[in-house]
């Protein structure tokens, strides 16, 4: 039976794969739209719509690059390893929430539980690192108690 941490990790990978496929599809559709406009339009109107479509493709390509980088970060994590301190790859249960330190994905649902997937750049990460020395930490006025480090 696979661990909850592996399930969290696999859910994150699946989510990223779906987002990557969606962004790639939207880039393809935008590129096809440019080619269709080339066949049917002329003049300034054509140039403006082509430029807007090109800008949209550039934005989507930047989003794709960010997702691919995040996917690479996740692929470098071995979810089978139980971490001994709060670091990339840690899954920790507190009295308020579950946190997976891997990359900025936000909240994901796994096996009926809500997990906050955060990066090491998230402000709360610095506070959670305090669990290395303490059993309780305070973030934004809320007290978090470490229950388990997975």
Beta strands, then each sheet from edge to edge (+ up, - down):
strand 1: 91-94
strand 2: 98-101
strand 3: 106-110
strand 4: 113-118
strand 5: 136-139
strand 6: 142-149
sheet 1: 3+ 4- 2- 1+ 6- 5+
end
